[in-house]
Amino acid sequence: GDSVTQMEGPVTLSEEAFLTINCTYTATGYPSLFWYVQYPGEGLQLLLKATKADDKGSNKGFEATYRKETTSFHLEKGSVQVSDSAVYFCALNGGKGGSEKLVFGKGTKLTVNP
Amino acid sequence: DAGVTQSPTHLIKTRGQQVTLRCSPKSGHDTVSWYQQALGQGPQFIFQYYEEEERQRGNFPDRFSGHQFPNYSSELNVNALLLGDSALYLCASSLIDREDGYTFGSGTRLTVV
C-alpha cells in the first residue's frame, strides 16, 4: 500500500539556519503531497501542498517540490525561527479521484534555539 | 469562523470500558474523517463519513465504529478498550470534493488504564 518515509528526528538548529527535512513516498497513481505541522498540544495544520509533478508548494518561507522521478517531497526553509519549533509530518492521499485517506510519515521534531 | 471542535479534550478510561468522542466539523464542510495518533507516531486513518455513511475505512478492528449526524457532526465509538487504544484521536473535516482541503481539530487525548 501507499507509504511515506521521512527523516527521523529530532532535528536541532540554531536560529537563521537552513532547514531540510527529507520525505520520500511510495504510491500508486498520482498522489497529492502535503506537509503538516503540529505545535505542542495542538492538532495538525496544513503547511503546504502539491497536487502534481514539479509543483512547488510554499507557505511562511517553507517550500517543497513534488519530484515524481525521485518520489520525494523534501521540506526546506532558508532561515528558521524559534517559532518554527514543532513536529512536521509529510503525508499523501490518492489525489483527485483517488483515495481520500491521508497517509502520514512518523513525523520529525524540529527544535530551533535562539 | 469556527474550525473543527472536538470534545472532550482529555479522557481517562479503564480497560474493557466503552468511549464516545465527538467532533463538529468546520462550517460548510460535509465530510468527517477520524485519525488515531499514538505517542511519537504519525496519525493513522480510522474511517471517513459522508452523508451519514462510512465511505472508507482503515485497518482498525470492528471495536471502532462511528456515526455522522444530519448536521454533519460525528462520533467515534470504541468498545472493549485496550491499553493500546491510548492515543490522541484527531478529527478532520473537508468538503467531499476536497477543494477546501482538510481542517483538523486539536484532538481528544484518550488514556486507557
Boltz contact constraints between the chains, C-beta under 6 A:
constraints:
  - contact:
      token1: [A, 42]
      token2: [B, 106]
      max_distance: 6.0
  - contact:
      token1: [A, 43]
      token2: [B, 90]
      max_distance: 6.0
  - contact:
      token1: [A, 43]
      token2: [B, 104]
      max_distance: 6.0
  - contact:
      token1: [A, 43]
      token2: [B, 105]
      max_distance: 6.0
  - contact:
      token1: [A, 43]
      token2: [B, 106]
      max_distance: 6.0
  - contact:
      token1: [A, 43]
      token2: [B, 107]
      max_distance: 6.0
  - contact:
      token1: [A, 44]
      token2: [B, 104]
      max_distance: 6.0
  - contact:
      token1: [A, 46]
      token2: [B, 101]
      max_distance: 6.0
  - contact:
      token1: [A, 89]
      token2: [B, 42]
      max_distance: 6.0
  - contact:
      token1: [A, 101]
      token2: [B, 45]
      max_distance: 6.0
  - contact:
      token1: [A, 101]
      token2: [B, 56]
      max_distance: 6.0
  - contact:
      token1: [A, 104]
      token2: [B, 42]
      max_distance: 6.0
  - contact:
      token1: [A, 104]
      token2: [B, 43]
      max_distance: 6.0
  - contact:
      token1: [A, 105]
      token2: [B, 42]
      max_distance: 6.0
  - contact:
      token1: [A, 106]
      token2: [B, 41]
      max_distance: 6.0
  - contact:
      token1: [A, 106]
      token2: [B, 42]
      max_distance: 6.0
  - contact:
      token1: [A, 107]
      token2: [B, 42]
      max_distance: 6.0
